[in-house]
């Protein structure tokens, strides 16, 4: 039920019919016909470029051809109230009030599925967050987590299968530093030994918490020999750390379907198998790399090493797969992980990356191309930085970490709903200014409040009338008219399926909060009319309800609830 797409199909079919009657000429395959919303200063409902597309085939000026088409369209489509021609030949169409009545009924019938577009069902893997399991999630992770979750909700709403995945980097130097930090904190607690002043260790208070928990659980009793307890300590520390991360995510409204551990891939020999596969395909060779630009020559050691032909697939240079000690690089493990994804036969792989990983895109895209022989699509979305402000000044509030603001800090300060809505209120590829004062205001300037307040107002009407808002009001047999304000609201609601279509195709969920805010503005303006004019009130002075307006309220509520559900934001019934 996409108004613009539906009429694009209908008008194109009608033009072909005119061609068969030799009224106009259309090519056997003509592309470029669009039905869009007219400019904001134009009061028409839809605009079509048919005359512009067909002018050269008919050897006529677009404006003159549009006049011919206007006459034929009016004759054929009873729902067209009026057609205006705008230079150089745009056909601007206005629907009848009867059409909008029927459209309102359709919205109520679709209910929770209104906005979902008919698509060929695809299989998506969306990997997001994937922060090192060395501490709580911070604000940078927060934006990526919300983006990945909302994108998953959006694609599911449109009928696709989605697997939400978290890749746990539990291997390598950062893990060794993490486990060492916990061990030294345990010695500090149990034996009073001073925590080393080592920049490679993690000083945060959460390390103390993990150390205390390991001591209290008593699964390890003797801490005198680090090497002896290393594996057990690693296992228990990771279990606690991942649990903390999962808790952070749940409090943010995010739940992954799958957690994949790097250590498992290595232990099961998946890295070796993947490298052998690429060797067989001749995408790996032994060679030497030139020193990086700006590298001091005395610090660069040229050596023979195992290299992946990433430049063959568009990367700047070929990439090393082994360190000096012959252990695998992080990139080698990452290739193996993406091979694990490729083997599961997804139509699309989507990676949500932090701003510090933007330079990583070319090489991992190259790896997926090599692994799948260019049959698997990898899309990388970069989640840019978040800058926090309070009263116009940069805001730093972490009491426990000292150097960064955690997800828990943020949620405690402004709540889950405000956090999610505002994180999605800008495109992911631009930096976001997060103003704590603005998101806690109860005003029009706070978009999340304004949208939630619209839903609360709608619910208050039904509550006062003691009616069930979820029970469809049957208006199919009602003979009613809609005023200009009501039609304008319906016109906005009619844009919702196109908003979903574009958001889904472009993987841009930030379009949804913009749409919901615009709808809320229209609704609140309409609501305010009743303060001064009783003719616009939803409940008359004798306590009776206007069922047509109630049905319009339901339609607005349907879109708000559907949209907020995609964003992962609640819709309170009262505020």
N, C-alpha and C positions, 0 to 999 in steps of 0.2 A: 504494500500500500504506500507507494511513493508517488505523490502527485506529479512531480516533474518528469520522472521516468515513465510513468503511465501515459502521460500526454505526449511525450516524445514518440512513443510507440504508436499511439492512436493517430497522431498527425502524420507520421511517416506513412502509415498504412493508407490513410486518406489521400495523400499525395500520389501514391502509386495507383490508387483507384482513379484519380483525375487523369493520370497518364494513360490508363487503359481506355478512357473515354476521349482521349486526344485533346483534352482541354489544356493541359500543360505537358511539358516534357521532363521526365525524370530519368537519370541514368540507371542502368540495371543494378549497379551497386553505388549508392551515394552515401558518403560519410560526412560527418561534420554537422548534421542537423542537431540542434540543441533546443531544449526547453528549459529556461532558467527563470529566476526571479528578476523582475525588472528593476531598474535603479530605484533607490529609496524615494526620490522625488516624483516617481511615477506611481500612480494609484492603481494601476492594473494589477492583476493577480499573477499572471505568467507572461513570459515573452519568448517568442520563437524567431529563429533566424532563417526560416525556410526560403524566403524570397532572396536573401543574400547568397544562399547556397545554390539555388536553382537559376539565378539570373542569367549566367553565361550560357547555360544549356537552352534557355528559352530566348536568348538574344534580346533581352529586355532590361531596362533599368530596374534595379531592385525595388524601388519605391512603387513603380507602376505595376510590377508583378505582385507586390504585396497587396495592392488594391484589388486585384483580381482574386487572389487567394482569400482575402477578407470576406468577400461576397459569398464564396463557396463554403467557407468555414462556418459562417453565420447560418447558412441554409442547412448544413449537415449536423452541427452540434447544438442541440437545443439548450444545453447548459451554458452556452456562451451568451452573456447579456450584451456585451459590447466589445468591439475590436477597434483599436486605434493604431495607426501606422506612424512610426517614428523614423526619422531619417537615420541612416540611408535606406532603411527598408525593414526595420524590426516590426513584427506583428505582436502587439500588446493586447492581451486578452483579459477581460473581466468576467467572472462567473456570476450566475444568477444567485439570488438568495436561496432558492430551492436546492441548488447544487450544494451549498454550504450546509443546509439542513441534513441532506443525505450524507455528507461527509462526517458530520458530527455523529450520526448514528453508527457509521463505520468505525470511528475511533472507539466508541463505547463497546462495540462488538469485539474488536481486536484486543482491547484492554492491555494486559501485561505484555502482549506481543506487538503492540503498536510501535512502529519504528523499525522493527527488525526487517531486514531486506532478504528477499529470496536469493540465495546464493548456492553455488555448488559447494558442498561441505568440504572444507579443507582441514588438514591436520597440522597444528602448530606446536612447536616447542618454544617456550619463552623462558630463557634463563635470566634471572635477575637477582640482584644483591651480590651473592657469591663473595661476600666479604671474608677476609681471613679470619679464622676462628680464634683470634687472639685477644678479643675484647668485645664489649657491647657495641651495638650499632650506633653510629653517629649521624648527624643531620645529613651529611652527604649521601650516606646509604639510604636514608629515609626517602629522599626524593625518587631515587631509582626504584626502591621497593614499591612505592605508591604507583609510579608510572607502569611498572611491570604488571602489578595486580589489576589496575584499571584497564590496561590494554587487554589483559586476559578476559576480564568481565565483558568488555566491548565485543571481542571476537566471539565469545560464547553466546552473547545476546543475539549476534547475527548468525547463529546456528553452526559455528565451527567447533571442532574438537581442539581443546587446548590442554597441554601439560605444562604446569608451572614448576620450574626446576631451580634448584640451588646447588651450585658446585662448591664443595668444601675443600679449600686448599690446605689440607692437613699434612703437607709434606714439604721438606725444605728448610732453609735457614730460619725463616720467621717462626716456624713451629719449634725448632730447637731453642730459640731465644725465649719463646713463650713458656716452654716446659722448665727451662732453667730459672726463669723469673719466679715461677710458682715454687720450685724447689727451694730457692733462697729465702722466699717468704716463709715457707714451712720451717726452715732452720731458724729464722728470726723469731718466730712464734714459740717454737719448742725449746730452742737452745739459747735465744738471746743474741744470736750472731747478727752483726750489722749487714743490711742489704747492700751488695756491692754497688759502687758508683760506676756503672758501666752503661754507656749509651746504647748498647745492643740489647739491654734488658728493658722490660715493660714495668714502669714505676706505678701505674694506676692503682687506686685502692681496690678495684675489682679483683686484682691479682690476690690481694690479702683475703678477700671474701672466698675466692676459689680455694686458696690454701687452707683456710679455716674449715671449709666444707669437707675437703679431702681428709683432714685430720679427724673431724667428727664422725665421718662415715666408717673409719677404722678398717677400710679394705686394705690399706697399707699400714703396717705397724712399725716397721723399722726403716728409718730414713737415713741411716748412716752411710749406705753405699748407693750413690746415685746411679751408677751403671747397672747395678743389680735390679733396681726398681724402675728403671727408665721406661720400659715398655708399659708396665702397669700404670705408672704415673701419667704417661702420655694418654693412655686409654681413658682413665678417670677424668683427667683434666679436659680432654676434648668433649667427653660426655657432658660435663658441667657447662663448658663454654657454648656448645651448640644448643644446649637447653636454654641458656640465657638469650642467645640470638633468636631462637624460636619464640620465646616469651616476648621479646621486643617486637617481633613481627606480628604476633597475635594481638598485642595491645594496639598495634597500628592497623589491625583488620586484615592482615596478610597471612595466608596459609598456603605453603607450597605443597604440591602433590608428590614431589620426589626430591630427595637429597642424595647427590652422588659424591662419593669421597675419592679424592685424588689418590690416597694411599691404597684404596681397594684396586684401582685401575693398575697401579704399579705392581702390587703384590700378585695380581692375577696375570701379570705379563702382558697386559693390554698395550702398554707403551711399545714393548718389543715387537708385538704383532703388527702394530700400526706402522712402525718404522720399516719393518720388513715388507709390508704391503707397498709403501711408497718407494722403497728400493726396487722392488719388482717392476713397478711402473716407471722406473728411471727418473724419479723426482728427487732423489737424494744422491749426493756424491761427496767424495773427499776432496777438499780444496782449502784454499787460504783466502781470508778476507782482508780487504784494505782497512787501515785504521779509520775509525769514525772521524768525520769532519770536526776539527778543533781539538782532537785528541793529541796530548803531548807524546811525541814519538818515543821518548825514553820509557814511558809507562806502557807502551803498546808492545805486546809480544805476538809476533806473527807465528802462526802454527798451523799445521795440517789438522783439519777437523771435519766432522760430519756436518754437511750443509743441506738445507732444504731449498729447492729451486723456487722460492716464493716470487722472485723477479719474473719468472715465466708467466705468472698469473697476475701481474700488475703491481707487485710490491717494489719498493725502491731498491732493495738489495736482497741477496739470499741470506737465510737466517741459520745460525748455529743451533745444533740439537744436543750437543754434549759440552760439559764443562771440562776444565783441565784434568780433573780426577776421573773423567769418563762417566760421571753420573749425568743423568738427563737434565737438560735445562727445563725451566718452567714452561717454555714454549712447546717442548717435546711432549710433556704431560698434557698440555692444553690441546695439542693436535690429537692425541689419543682420546681425550674426552670428547672432542667433536666427532671423531670417528665413531664413538659410542652412540652419539646422536644420529649420525648419518645412517648407521645400521638399523635404527628403529623406524626408518622410512617416513619421516615427517615431510610434509609438503614445503613447510617453511621453518627455518630456524631463526629465532630472534634473540639477540643478545642485548641486554640493557647494560651499558658500560658507564662508569664514572668518567668525569672530565679528564682525569689523569691517565685514562686508558685510550684516549682518542687515537694516539699514534699506533695503537696495537691493531687497529681495524684491518689495515691492508694485509698484514701477514696472516691473520686468522681467516680472513676471507679467501686468501690464496690457498690455505690449507684445506678448507672445505671444498673449494673448486677441484683440488687435486684428489681428495679422498672420494668425492662423488662423481668424478669425471664431468663436472659442471652441471650435474643433474639436481643438486640440492641448492635451494636459495637461502643464503645467509643474509639477514638484515641486522645491522648494528645501529642501535639508538643510543646516543650519548646524553646522559643526564648531567646537565651543567651545575655549577656551584650554587649554593644557597647562602645568601647574606642575611643575617638576622639583625633586626632593628627594634628598638624600643624607645618611644618618645623622640624619634628622629636620630638616635645615636646607635652605633654598633653595639650589639648586645652579646655578652659572654656570661654564661650563668652556670657552667658546670662546677658542681661542688665536689665531685668525686674524681674526675679524670684530669683536671687541671689544664689540659690543652685542647679539649674539644667538647662539643655539646652533644649529649647522647639523645637518642630517640626518646628514652624515658623522660629526660629533662623537658623535651619539647611537648610531649603529650601531657605531662603534669601541668605545664604552663598554660596551654591553650585547648587541650582536648584532641581526641582522634579526628572528629569531624572537620574541625577548622584546619587541622594539619593536612588532611587528605585533600580537601577542597582547594585550599590555597596553593598546595604543591602542584596541583593539576591546572591551576588558573593561568599558567604561562606555558608556552611551548618548551619542550624539554631541552631544546638546543640553545636556549638563551639563559643567562644568569637570572636568578629569582631573588628579589628583595622581599623578605618575609617580615612584615611589620606586626609585632605582637599586640600593639595597641589597636590597630585596625581590625584584626581578626577577633577581638573580644568586644568590639563595639556592637551595640544593638541599633544599627542604623542602615540606611541604604548604601552607605559606603563599605559595608561589610557584606560581600556577596553571599557567603555561606549562610549568614543570618537571614538575609533578605529572601533567599530561596526557601529556606526552612520555614520562615514566617508565613510565606504564601501558602504552603501546605497546611500549616497550623490553622490559618484563617479558614481555609476550605473545610477542614475537619470541624471547626467550631460551628459552622452553619448546620451541618448534618447532626452534630451533637445537640444543638438547641432544638432542632426539629425531631429529635429522637429517631433519626433515620440511619440505616446502615450505609455508609459511604461506598462500601464494596458491592452493594446490591445494585445491579444495573437498572436504571430508570427507563422504562419503555416509552419512547416518544415517537415511535414509527407511525402511529395512527394520529398523532397530533398535527394540527394545522397551525403552524406558527411562523413568525417572521423573526429575523435577527437584525438588531440595530448595527450601526457602523462600528461601534466599539466591540461588539461581540464577534462580528465578522473579522475584524482586525486580529482579535485573539485567535480565532480559528485559523486565519491565514498563517499566523506564527506557528501554531501547532502543526499545520500542514507541512512546514519546513523540517519538522523533526526527523522524518525518515531520510531526507537528504543529508541532514547533519550526521546521522548515524552512518550512512553510506560513505560519505567523505572521510569521516573520522576513522572508520574501519579500513578503507582502502589505503589511506595515507598513514595509518597507525598513529593517529594524533588525537588522543582522548581529551586534550586541552580544549578542543572545540565545544565539548559538552557543557562545562561550567559556564562558558560565555553564552551559549544558547539558553540555558536555564535561567541565568540572570536576566537576560532580555525578556524572557517570558514572564518572569516575576515582576519586572517593571511594568509591563502591560497589565498584568493582573491587578497589582496594587493600585494602579491608576484607575482602573475600572471600579474597583472596590470603593475608592474614595468618592466616586460620583454619587453614590447613595447617601452620603452625608448631607449633601445639599439638595438632592433631588430624589424624592421618594419613589419616582418611577423607575429608578435604577437599583432599588433595593432588592436583595435576594429573598427577604421575608417581608411581606406587607404588614401594615399596621394591625391588621386583624389576626396576624400570626400564621397566615397561609403562605405557602411557598410557591414560587414560580418554577415549575418542574423543568422548563426549558433552560432556565439559568442554572438550575441545580445540575442538569446534565452537562452544561458547559463547564461548571466547576469540576465535575468528575473528570472531564477530558483534560483539563489543566492538571489536575491531581495525578492522572495516569502518566502524563509526560514527566512531571516532576519526580514521581516515584521511580519510574523506569530509568530516568537519567541519573538520579542520586544513587540508585542501586548499582549502576555501572561504575560510578565514582567510588562506591564503598562508603557512602555517607548516609546517615540515618535521616528519616523524615518524621520528626516528632509530631504527634497529634495536637499538642498544645505547647505554648511557649510563654 
